Amino acid sequence: MTDRPVVETDAINVNSARYFEHPDNREFWLNRPFSHPETAGKHLERFGHLLSTMSIREGDRVVDFGCGTGWTSIMLARMGAEVVAMDIAPESLAIGREASLRQLPEEARARLSFRTYGGDAIELDDASVDFVIVYDAFHHFPNPKTILEEFHRILGPQGRFGFAEPGIGHAETTDSLSETEHGILEQDLDLEQFYRSAMDAGFAGVELAIPALEPEVLTLPMTRMRSFLRGLSWIVPQDFVRKAVLTGPIGVFRKGRYAVTSLNPRSHFAEIVPQRTNIEAHAGESFSIQTRVRNLSNTVWLTEGRRGRGFVRLGAHLRSPTGDPLQVDYGRAAIPRDMKVGDVSSVEIELEAPSEPGDYLVALDMVNEGVCWFEQQGSLTATVSLSVSTSKKRGG
């Protein structure tokens, strides 16, 4: 992918900015994506599919680039994300603001801002956002190389750029040819070129989703579905799947090294082996437990996440001799490095003995901060017996 000459880019951007300046169409735009009942389901399906690949959570900072009238931005704000809705057309953003007033409660509106894109650099700081989303818009951009470089710049170290686009054959459709007559740029998005351009911009990799098939292929009568479920895979030919990927690609480019991390986990399993299973300590005395920890999940554990979550540490629960919880958050210890599947690390956790003498249990568990304790997802804890005696006497 290459940028078009500046003069041509500017002319295309001017036409794109004017696209929404038709008062008669305002209610149509305000009602997106439900303006065309025959395509509403497909838009909701594809945008939902994109969201499912991105692991956006409450509080994440998202740029919805090329947002048009902002129906996708409104959904993201409703989810709890902090959203910058960005488009080159000021009038489209004005319609988006009106739609947000109609659809969002005040709390959600406070998380949504609208900004005009000037056509070149994106006016956001380096590494300042967690996600960039482009839904059905990248194929309109006359300067894709510059925009990919800008996406990489504004994304944080573990940032992700997700897209859902029309692919090959799109530029020759009747609707696209009609848009072209009005000066709108319509292009096919070639996956291989897209991938290579994103890698040149600095991205580390891409994961592509398998889009849903068209209804006439996706739906089967029960007799044929029964055969398909029993193993006759040829009933849904692979050519249909390949065509769905090529004509409607959905995917996520990642800035970081790893595809699946504790920021977007798939599972939470660990093996924790303490060096000692019985410890004696005085009341209020500090003590430590040395452990060997192995990553048994299919998720890379990060040492750093985003704003206090999405990174893994060794944690401890204090329990009674019968296992009743006494202190859930008894202590934390950092892992020494990012841990891939199968990696083993030594981790030492520092704790303080309870002020009351007696017998206790220390349950050691991993915690994905802001997400879950591993035990909640079926991982086994390691238990250390703790015997607490009266505190040492001071002096002589």
One Martini backbone bead per residue (centre of mass of N, CA, C, O) as a GRO file, in nm:
protein
  396
    1MET     BB    1   0.096   0.036   0.022
    2THR     BB    2   0.022   0.370  -0.093
    3ASP     BB    3   0.043   0.698  -0.126
    4ARG     BB    4  -0.097   0.951  -0.252
    5PRO     BB    5  -0.084   1.231  -0.368
    6VAL     BB    6  -0.148   1.519  -0.211
    7VAL     BB    7  -0.355   1.641  -0.406
    8GLU     BB    8  -0.534   1.389  -0.422
    9THR     BB    9  -0.586   1.352  -0.123
   10ASP     BB   10  -0.722   1.625  -0.071
   11ALA     BB   11  -0.960   1.582  -0.267
   12ILE     BB   12  -1.076   1.331  -0.133
   13ASN     BB   13  -1.118   1.458   0.150
   14VAL     BB   14  -1.320   1.672   0.063
   15ASN     BB   15  -1.538   1.477  -0.042
   16SER     BB   16  -1.570   1.324   0.226
   17ALA     BB   17  -1.657   1.574   0.398
   18ARG     BB   18  -1.925   1.627   0.206
   19TYR     BB   19  -2.106   1.368   0.223
   20PHE     BB   20  -2.289   1.479   0.490
   21GLU     BB   21  -2.412   1.748   0.329
   22HIS     BB   22  -2.737   1.630   0.371
   23PRO     BB   23  -3.028   1.702   0.520
   24ASP     BB   24  -3.217   1.469   0.406
   25ASN     BB   25  -3.015   1.235   0.554
   26ARG     BB   26  -3.008   1.259   0.866
   27GLU     BB   27  -3.195   1.031   0.970
   28PHE     BB   28  -3.044   0.808   0.835
   29TRP     BB   29  -2.777   0.849   0.994
   30LEU     BB   30  -2.898   0.836   1.285
   31ASN     BB   31  -2.999   0.519   1.224
   32ARG     BB   32  -2.747   0.389   1.250
   33PRO     BB   33  -2.763   0.054   1.122
   34PHE     BB   34  -3.104   0.072   1.062
   35SER     BB   35  -3.172   0.197   0.776
   36HIS     BB   36  -3.108  -0.100   0.664
   37PRO     BB   37  -3.260  -0.389   0.730
   38GLU     BB   38  -3.094  -0.581   0.527
   39THR     BB   39  -2.797  -0.484   0.680
   40ALA     BB   40  -2.796  -0.475   0.992
   41GLY     BB   41  -2.711  -0.762   1.071
   42LYS     BB   42  -2.433  -0.757   0.935
   43HIS     BB   43  -2.311  -0.523   1.095
   44LEU     BB   44  -2.349  -0.643   1.378
   45GLU     BB   45  -2.193  -0.900   1.327
   46ARG     BB   46  -1.915  -0.774   1.243
   47PHE     BB   47  -1.871  -0.596   1.489
   48GLY     BB   48  -1.894  -0.824   1.696
   49HIS     BB   49  -1.660  -0.988   1.586
   50LEU     BB   50  -1.445  -0.775   1.636
   51LEU     BB   51  -1.483  -0.747   1.943
   52SER     BB   52  -1.414  -1.050   2.008
   53THR     BB   53  -1.097  -1.003   1.915
   54MET     BB   54  -1.007  -0.748   2.131
   55SER     BB   55  -1.066  -0.714   2.445
   56ILE     BB   56  -1.249  -0.491   2.549
   57ARG     BB   57  -1.257  -0.272   2.831
   58GLU     BB   58  -1.314  -0.105   3.089
   59GLY     BB   59  -1.126   0.202   3.028
   60ASP     BB   60  -1.044   0.186   2.757
   61ARG     BB   61  -0.859   0.326   2.486
   62VAL     BB   62  -1.039   0.444   2.194
   63VAL     BB   63  -1.009   0.456   1.838
   64ASP     BB   64  -1.255   0.564   1.601
   65PHE     BB   65  -1.170   0.533   1.277
   66GLY     BB   66  -1.382   0.639   1.053
   67CYS     BB   67  -1.683   0.666   1.202
   68GLY     BB   68  -1.862   0.875   1.099
   69THR     BB   69  -2.169   0.875   1.281
   70GLY     BB   70  -2.093   0.676   1.544
   71TRP     BB   71  -2.221   0.391   1.617
   72THR     BB   72  -1.965   0.247   1.720
   73SER     BB   73  -1.889   0.451   1.940
   74ILE     BB   74  -2.145   0.419   2.110
   75MET     BB   75  -2.099   0.123   2.181
   76LEU     BB   76  -1.825   0.158   2.323
   77ALA     BB   77  -1.929   0.351   2.544
   78ARG     BB   78  -2.138   0.149   2.659
   79MET     BB   79  -1.900  -0.055   2.749
   80GLY     BB   80  -1.673   0.167   2.893
   81ALA     BB   81  -1.515   0.316   2.701
   82GLU     BB   82  -1.268   0.543   2.586
   83VAL     BB   83  -1.373   0.759   2.322
   84VAL     BB   84  -1.249   0.838   1.992
   85ALA     BB   85  -1.418   1.006   1.745
   86MET     BB   86  -1.293   0.980   1.404
   87ASP     BB   87  -1.311   1.225   1.131
   88ILE     BB   88  -1.310   1.415   0.830
   89ALA     BB   89  -1.621   1.483   0.892
   90PRO     BB   90  -1.787   1.719   1.064
   91GLU     BB   91  -2.087   1.635   1.006
   92SER     BB   92  -2.067   1.345   1.112
   93LEU     BB   93  -2.000   1.432   1.406
   94ALA     BB   94  -2.259   1.589   1.455
   95ILE     BB   95  -2.440   1.343   1.426
   96GLY     BB   96  -2.306   1.179   1.652
   97ARG     BB   97  -2.377   1.369   1.883
   98GLU     BB   98  -2.683   1.347   1.848
   99ALA     BB   99  -2.699   1.040   1.885
  100SER     BB  100  -2.577   1.036   2.173
  101LEU     BB  101  -2.805   1.204   2.304
  102ARG     BB  102  -3.029   0.990   2.236
  103GLN     BB  103  -2.869   0.705   2.347
  104LEU     BB  104  -2.706   0.822   2.592
  105PRO     BB  105  -2.602   0.846   2.885
  106GLU     BB  106  -2.419   1.066   3.055
  107GLU     BB  107  -2.189   0.879   3.139
  108ALA     BB  108  -2.122   0.779   2.848
  109ARG     BB  109  -2.076   1.059   2.712
  110ALA     BB  110  -1.816   1.125   2.884
  111ARG     BB  111  -1.649   0.891   2.708
  112LEU     BB  112  -1.718   1.077   2.449
  113SER     BB  113  -1.533   1.191   2.165
  114PHE     BB  114  -1.489   1.445   1.904
  115ARG     BB  115  -1.271   1.429   1.608
  116THR     BB  116  -1.090   1.581   1.365
  117TYR     BB  117  -0.939   1.482   1.074
  118GLY     BB  118  -0.679   1.636   0.875
  119GLY     BB  119  -0.512   1.400   0.677
  120ASP     BB  120  -0.260   1.311   0.859
  121ALA     BB  121  -0.196   1.358   1.144
  122ILE     BB  122  -0.257   1.245   1.466
  123GLU     BB  123  -0.389   1.423   1.750
  124LEU     BB  124  -0.188   1.223   1.933
  125ASP     BB  125  -0.015   1.068   2.149
  126ASP     BB  126   0.213   0.867   2.226
  127ALA     BB  127   0.102   0.582   2.360
  128SER     BB  128  -0.231   0.667   2.435
  129VAL     BB  129  -0.355   0.391   2.330
  130ASP     BB  130  -0.509   0.064   2.303
  131PHE     BB  131  -0.712   0.121   2.055
  132VAL     BB  132  -0.792   0.055   1.709
  133ILE     BB  133  -1.074   0.130   1.497
  134VAL     BB  134  -1.192  -0.007   1.174
  135TYR     BB  135  -1.508   0.038   1.009
  136ASP     BB  136  -1.561   0.047   0.687
  137ALA     BB  137  -1.288   0.259   0.587
  138PHE     BB  138  -0.997   0.195   0.477
  139HIS     BB  139  -1.080   0.188   0.163
  140HIS     BB  140  -1.091   0.524   0.165
  141PHE     BB  141  -0.789   0.570   0.197
  142PRO     BB  142  -0.522   0.761   0.042
  143ASN     BB  143  -0.312   0.719   0.318
  144PRO     BB  144  -0.225   0.426   0.449
  145LYS     BB  145   0.068   0.450   0.541
  146THR     BB  146   0.037   0.688   0.737
  147ILE     BB  147  -0.190   0.564   0.913
  148LEU     BB  148  -0.036   0.316   1.014
  149GLU     BB  149   0.191   0.477   1.152
  150GLU     BB  150  -0.002   0.628   1.345
  151PHE     BB  151  -0.118   0.387   1.490
  152HIS     BB  152   0.151   0.287   1.603
  153ARG     BB  153   0.219   0.545   1.765
  154ILE     BB  154  -0.052   0.566   1.956
  155LEU     BB  155   0.010   0.298   2.056
  156GLY     BB  156   0.073   0.091   2.283
  157PRO     BB  157   0.273  -0.179   2.350
  158GLN     BB  158  -0.023  -0.361   2.353
  159GLY     BB  159  -0.154  -0.274   2.106
  160ARG     BB  160  -0.455  -0.250   1.886
  161PHE     BB  161  -0.567  -0.320   1.542
  162GLY     BB  162  -0.894  -0.312   1.419
  163PHE     BB  163  -1.076  -0.481   1.146
  164ALA     BB  164  -1.354  -0.422   0.902
  165GLU     BB  165  -1.377  -0.528   0.559
  166PRO     BB  166  -1.388  -0.495   0.243
  167GLY     BB  167  -1.273  -0.663  -0.031
  168ILE     BB  168  -1.273  -0.822  -0.291
  169GLY     BB  169  -1.482  -0.653  -0.538
  170HIS     BB  170  -1.595  -0.383  -0.416
  171ALA     BB  171  -1.530  -0.157  -0.639
  172GLU     BB  172  -1.751  -0.309  -0.851
  173THR     BB  173  -1.990  -0.225  -0.727
  174THR     BB  174  -2.264  -0.038  -0.751
  175ASP     BB  175  -2.222   0.140  -0.502
  176SER     BB  176  -1.924   0.214  -0.556
  177LEU     BB  177  -1.963   0.348  -0.832
  178SER     BB  178  -2.148   0.570  -0.722
  179GLU     BB  179  -1.944   0.694  -0.522
  180THR     BB  180  -1.723   0.765  -0.729
  181GLU     BB  181  -1.893   0.987  -0.876
  182HIS     BB  182  -1.864   1.162  -0.585
  183GLY     BB  183  -1.541   1.122  -0.497
  184ILE     BB  184  -1.519   0.846  -0.372
  185LEU     BB  185  -1.306   0.619  -0.237
  186GLU     BB  186  -1.269   0.297  -0.400
  187GLN     BB  187  -1.136  -0.013  -0.265
  188ASP     BB  188  -0.952  -0.280  -0.253
  189LEU     BB  189  -0.863  -0.523  -0.004
  190ASP     BB  190  -0.548  -0.655   0.029
  191LEU     BB  191  -0.418  -0.866   0.251
  192GLU     BB  192  -0.118  -0.879   0.177
  193GLN     BB  193  -0.069  -0.575   0.159
  194PHE     BB  194  -0.170  -0.504   0.438
  195TYR     BB  195   0.033  -0.671   0.596
  196ARG     BB  196   0.298  -0.547   0.484
  197SER     BB  197   0.235  -0.254   0.567
  198ALA     BB  198   0.210  -0.306   0.873
  199MET     BB  199   0.497  -0.416   0.911
  200ASP     BB  200   0.638  -0.156   0.808
  201ALA     BB  201   0.501   0.015   1.052
  202GLY     BB  202   0.562  -0.213   1.315
  203PHE     BB  203   0.409  -0.451   1.330
  204ALA     BB  204   0.401  -0.796   1.460
  205GLY     BB  205   0.096  -0.883   1.379
  206VAL     BB  206  -0.179  -1.111   1.274
  207GLU     BB  207  -0.530  -1.180   1.329
  208LEU     BB  208  -0.770  -1.383   1.172
  209ALA     BB  209  -1.092  -1.413   1.102
  210ILE     BB  210  -1.391  -1.599   1.066
  211PRO     BB  211  -1.639  -1.528   0.893
  212ALA     BB  212  -1.946  -1.522   0.829
  213LEU     BB  213  -2.170  -1.653   0.642
  214GLU     BB  214  -2.398  -1.656   0.431
  215PRO     BB  215  -2.721  -1.742   0.477
  216GLU     BB  216  -2.734  -1.954   0.238
  217VAL     BB  217  -2.486  -2.110   0.389
  218LEU     BB  218  -2.528  -2.100   0.705
  219THR     BB  219  -2.799  -2.232   0.643
  220LEU     BB  220  -2.961  -2.544   0.746
  221PRO     BB  221  -3.113  -2.811   0.731
  222MET     BB  222  -3.139  -3.061   0.955
  223THR     BB  223  -3.044  -3.291   0.776
  224ARG     BB  224  -2.770  -3.151   0.699
  225MET     BB  225  -2.671  -3.073   0.981
  226ARG     BB  226  -2.649  -3.359   1.091
  227SER     BB  227  -2.428  -3.442   0.891
  228PHE     BB  228  -2.223  -3.225   0.963
  229LEU     BB  229  -2.200  -3.305   1.274
  230ARG     BB  230  -2.100  -3.607   1.180
  231GLY     BB  231  -1.854  -3.510   0.947
  232LEU     BB  232  -1.969  -3.366   0.675
  233SER     BB  233  -1.782  -3.104   0.568
  234TRP     BB  234  -1.866  -3.068   0.256
  235ILE     BB  235  -2.136  -2.912   0.299
  236VAL     BB  236  -1.912  -2.683   0.370
  237PRO     BB  237  -1.728  -2.537   0.169
  238GLN     BB  238  -1.413  -2.390   0.172
  239ASP     BB  239  -1.465  -2.174  -0.042
  240PHE     BB  240  -1.659  -2.007   0.135
  241VAL     BB  241  -1.451  -1.929   0.349
  242ARG     BB  242  -1.243  -1.792   0.170
  243LYS     BB  243  -1.436  -1.581   0.056
  244ALA     BB  244  -1.507  -1.445   0.329
  245VAL     BB  245  -1.218  -1.344   0.385
  246LEU     BB  246  -1.164  -1.184   0.111
  247THR     BB  247  -1.452  -1.006   0.120
  248GLY     BB  248  -1.447  -0.988   0.475
  249PRO     BB  249  -1.221  -0.884   0.660
  250ILE     BB  250  -1.105  -0.983   0.994
  251GLY     BB  251  -0.886  -0.809   1.233
  252VAL     BB  252  -0.561  -0.806   1.427
  253PHE     BB  253  -0.323  -0.584   1.508
  254ARG     BB  254  -0.005  -0.601   1.670
  255LYS     BB  255   0.249  -0.449   1.863
  256GLY     BB  256   0.322  -0.678   2.014
  257ARG     BB  257   0.467  -0.997   2.040
  258TYR     BB  258   0.190  -1.112   2.149
  259ALA     BB  259  -0.122  -1.248   2.097
  260VAL     BB  260  -0.157  -1.394   2.392
  261THR     BB  261  -0.249  -1.235   2.687
  262SER     BB  262  -0.335  -1.106   3.000
  263LEU     BB  263  -0.508  -0.890   2.842
  264ASN     BB  264  -0.608  -1.154   2.639
  265PRO     BB  265  -0.725  -1.416   2.764
  266ARG     BB  266  -0.786  -1.784   2.764
  267SER     BB  267  -0.626  -1.872   3.030
  268HIS     BB  268  -0.585  -2.005   3.392
  269PHE     BB  269  -0.276  -2.171   3.453
  270ALA     BB  270  -0.090  -2.325   3.732
  271GLU     BB  271   0.227  -2.406   3.884
  272ILE     BB  272   0.287  -2.441   4.242
  273VAL     BB  273   0.610  -2.467   4.420
  274PRO     BB  274   0.705  -2.494   4.730
  275GLN     BB  275   0.982  -2.539   4.932
  276ARG     BB  276   0.775  -2.504   5.169
  277THR     BB  277   0.500  -2.646   5.388
  278ASN     BB  278   0.639  -2.534   5.661
  279ILE     BB  279   0.580  -2.261   5.893
  280GLU     BB  280   0.748  -2.048   6.130
  281ALA     BB  281   0.613  -1.775   6.334
  282HIS     BB  282   0.579  -1.470   6.456
  283ALA     BB  283   0.390  -1.234   6.552
  284GLY     BB  284   0.431  -0.995   6.294
  285GLU     BB  285   0.622  -1.148   6.118
  286SER     BB  286   0.839  -1.179   5.872
  287PHE     BB  287   0.805  -1.376   5.567
  288SER     BB  288   0.900  -1.636   5.330
  289ILE     BB  289   0.823  -1.773   4.994
  290GLN     BB  290   0.957  -2.013   4.791
  291THR     BB  291   0.904  -2.052   4.434
  292ARG     BB  292   0.771  -2.253   4.163
  293VAL     BB  293   0.667  -2.134   3.841
  294ARG     BB  294   0.416  -2.242   3.600
  295ASN     BB  295   0.299  -2.213   3.272
  296LEU     BB  296  -0.026  -2.373   3.173
  297SER     BB  297  -0.117  -2.184   2.971
  298ASN     BB  298  -0.230  -2.007   2.656
  299THR     BB  299  -0.079  -1.754   2.808
  300VAL     BB  300   0.085  -1.467   2.835
  301TRP     BB  301   0.271  -1.332   3.094
  302LEU     BB  302   0.272  -1.019   3.225
  303THR     BB  303   0.443  -0.753   3.399
  304GLU     BB  304   0.277  -0.551   3.211
  305GLY     BB  305   0.004  -0.348   3.163
  306ARG     BB  306  -0.303  -0.161   3.210
  307ARG     BB  307  -0.382   0.034   3.450
  308GLY     BB  308  -0.366  -0.222   3.670
  309ARG     BB  309  -0.393  -0.448   3.435
  310GLY     BB  310  -0.292  -0.756   3.283
  311PHE     BB  311  -0.107  -0.877   3.517
  312VAL     BB  312   0.116  -1.111   3.672
  313ARG     BB  313   0.093  -1.266   4.001
  314LEU     BB  314   0.177  -1.362   4.310
  315GLY     BB  315  -0.046  -1.497   4.553
  316ALA     BB  316  -0.233  -1.467   4.873
  317HIS     BB  317  -0.408  -1.665   5.118
  318LEU     BB  318  -0.579  -1.654   5.424
  319ARG     BB  319  -0.639  -1.943   5.636
  320SER     BB  320  -0.779  -2.173   5.797
  321PRO     BB  321  -0.740  -2.502   5.882
  322THR     BB  322  -1.032  -2.548   5.717
  323GLY     BB  323  -1.032  -2.306   5.476
  324ASP     BB  324  -1.120  -2.045   5.574
  325PRO     BB  325  -1.153  -1.721   5.509
  326LEU     BB  326  -0.950  -1.428   5.618
  327GLN     BB  327  -0.744  -1.332   5.366
  328VAL     BB  328  -0.738  -1.273   5.043
  329ASP     BB  329  -0.523  -1.024   5.050
  330TYR     BB  330  -0.207  -1.117   5.162
  331GLY     BB  331  -0.036  -1.104   4.881
  332ARG     BB  332   0.245  -1.003   4.661
  333ALA     BB  333   0.432  -1.105   4.353
  334ALA     BB  334   0.655  -1.070   4.115
  335ILE     BB  335   0.746  -1.146   3.814
  336PRO     BB  336   1.055  -1.138   3.638
  337ARG     BB  337   0.890  -1.207   3.366
  338ASP     BB  338   0.782  -1.292   3.088
  339MET     BB  339   0.549  -1.574   3.037
  340LYS     BB  340   0.539  -1.849   2.868
  341VAL     BB  341   0.454  -2.136   2.768
  342GLY     BB  342   0.620  -2.335   3.020
  343ASP     BB  343   0.740  -2.146   3.197
  344VAL     BB  344   0.996  -2.091   3.455
  345SER     BB  345   0.988  -1.948   3.793
  346SER     BB  346   1.121  -1.765   4.051
  347VAL     BB  347   0.922  -1.689   4.351
  348GLU     BB  348   0.905  -1.437   4.602
  349ILE     BB  349   0.711  -1.408   4.905
  350GLU     BB  350   0.607  -1.151   5.118
  351LEU     BB  351   0.508  -1.179   5.466
  352GLU     BB  352   0.271  -1.148   5.745
  353ALA     BB  353   0.205  -1.241   6.039
  354PRO     BB  354  -0.023  -1.277   6.245
  355SER     BB  355  -0.123  -1.144   6.560
  356GLU     BB  356  -0.244  -1.427   6.604
  357PRO     BB  357  -0.205  -1.704   6.740
  358GLY     BB  358  -0.157  -2.002   6.539
  359ASP     BB  359  -0.322  -2.178   6.285
  360TYR     BB  360  -0.249  -2.186   5.928
  361LEU     BB  361  -0.320  -2.100   5.583
  362VAL     BB  362  -0.140  -2.079   5.269
  363ALA     BB  363  -0.263  -1.971   4.961
  364LEU     BB  364  -0.135  -2.019   4.643
  365ASP     BB  365  -0.172  -1.777   4.374
  366MET     BB  366  -0.262  -1.652   4.081
  367VAL     BB  367  -0.283  -1.311   3.933
  368ASN     BB  368  -0.493  -1.121   3.724
  369GLU     BB  369  -0.499  -0.807   3.714
  370GLY     BB  370  -0.837  -0.713   3.694
  371VAL     BB  371  -0.960  -1.018   3.641
  372CYS     BB  372  -0.820  -1.276   3.817
  373TRP     BB  373  -0.813  -1.560   3.978
  374PHE     BB  374  -0.713  -1.872   3.897
  375GLU     BB  375  -0.906  -2.041   4.075
  376GLN     BB  376  -1.169  -1.933   3.930
  377GLN     BB  377  -1.054  -2.113   3.656
  378GLY     BB  378  -0.927  -2.404   3.791
  379SER     BB  379  -0.683  -2.361   3.945
  380LEU     BB  380  -0.428  -2.465   4.148
  381THR     BB  381  -0.327  -2.457   4.464
  382ALA     BB  382  -0.092  -2.382   4.722
  383THR     BB  383  -0.006  -2.520   5.044
  384VAL     BB  384   0.080  -2.358   5.359
  385SER     BB  385   0.185  -2.404   5.673
  386LEU     BB  386   0.105  -2.189   5.964
  387SER     BB  387   0.291  -2.113   6.262
  388VAL     BB  388   0.188  -1.905   6.535
  389SER     BB  389   0.352  -1.724   6.768
  390THR     BB  390   0.449  -1.542   6.992
  391SER     BB  391   0.600  -1.268   7.032
  392LYS     BB  392   0.879  -1.118   7.064
  393LYS     BB  393   1.083  -1.001   7.292
  394ARG     BB  394   1.204  -0.715   7.398
  395GLY     BB  395   1.512  -0.711   7.450
  396GLY     BB  396   1.705  -0.897   7.675
   0.00000   0.00000   0.00000
